[in-house]
């Protein structure tokens, strides 16, 4: 049970970091990013490919974050002067293009065979069977650091401008704020945070291939943000732990039901859909969100 609890904590912590990047983009800046998983993949693959070529892990992780941030910034610059739905279309398209590139660029990424045998942080400090405990502590420390950074930024003048752009961009423009630059900055930072979660996910799985980065991963992050409360970092973390706790806990029920694994998985998703529908009807701001922050145009 301890190993199982650590697994849940690891997975939930990694996806909480992933969802915090999306919450910055959507919850604070109002940006519709439907391809958030692409930046997780960039972080994972960049970190692993560099580390396999003897680049120190901290530099490999940083390179993944910089590359993902630059890519998010370029996508933002190409679309954010257009209507909001253009960003949604471009990001989901980019995530699928990237996944197929990773799948077919086999000389570099090994395609569907994936990458494995790469170094992990502090792996020589503990026995292999105890490594997940160390990694869980590392993930929680990173989660705390990302949360603290976002709280500082979001309570700063920069964060307040992001919220004003989200609520009414014309008001921000009339006050002399360059809304386009602020939105690009939110894309860059949110994408870099997603890349960091991708590196941690690779260290946890010890093996990655393009199938780890399908569109459903993005929508898991959306569920976490909506469930916890858009624009609330603590709510996003709570949403991540609730969602993965639900996924993990309901697996115990498969032995008591006549469903096969596929049917049980589909039933879980139906239940989550019904739960989100009820949440939107009776508490649209999410579990920890504030109703007064729900913008009319969002």
Phi, psi and omega in degrees: 000326178297315179299321181293319178296321179294321178298315178298317181297318179298308183297314181296320179296317179296315181286337173294318176299314178304313183289331178298324176297319178291322179297324176298316183288315183269309186294327183253329183248351178073027182267127181273096179253106179259009179234034185301330182296335180300323183284331171297317180295319179299316179297315182295309184291320179297314180300313184290315181297320179290319181294328176291344178253030171071017173280132179305143186303315180302320179291323179295317178297315180298320179297319177298319179293319180294316180297317179295318179297317178296319179295316177298321178296318179295318177297320178296316180296330181282338190235337192286351173272355177260190179293158184301324184291342177295321178297318179299315181294315183293319183291319179291325176293318179297320182297322179286322176299315180297318181297319179288329174296316179296327181288326186256349178274060194292332181294337180257314188259356184066012174054227183289344177288335175077180181246140179205175179074022181265158180289154177235152184296134175059026185292340180274356184276335184226164175292149182307322182289345179254004187295324182298331177294314178297317181294323178298318177297317179298316180298317180293325177294317177296318178300315179297320181293317179296317178300314181298317179298314182293323177296319178296314181295318184287338176267359179273171175304326179299314180293323179292325176294319177303315180296321181293324177295318178300316185282316181200097184298327183295325178296316179298318179297321181293338178268007175088011179274137178274091186300322182300315180296319180296320180291322176296320178298321177295321176298316182297311183292316179297322179291322178295321178294320177298321178296321177299318178295327177295321176297315180295322178297319179296319179296325180287314184285332184065008181197132177227145169214169186303336181291346176286349190233052179275163183304332182300333179296322176298318184285338168298317179297320177298319178300316181299315181295314182292318181296314182284327181127111181301133181083011180233110183294320177296320178297321178298317179295316177299317178300321179295315181290325177293316182296313182286331172296321178293313179302316184286318183293323183286347177294335178293337183282344184300328180288343182257357181244160180274004181285148168279174181303318181294316179294321179295319178297317178296322179296320177300317181292323176298317180296318179296319178298317179294321180295318179293322178298315178296322179297317180293330180284317189253341176211072186297339179280359182086178185295323185236007179282169179250128186297328182292346179270356178286113181281144182298323186272003184269000000 
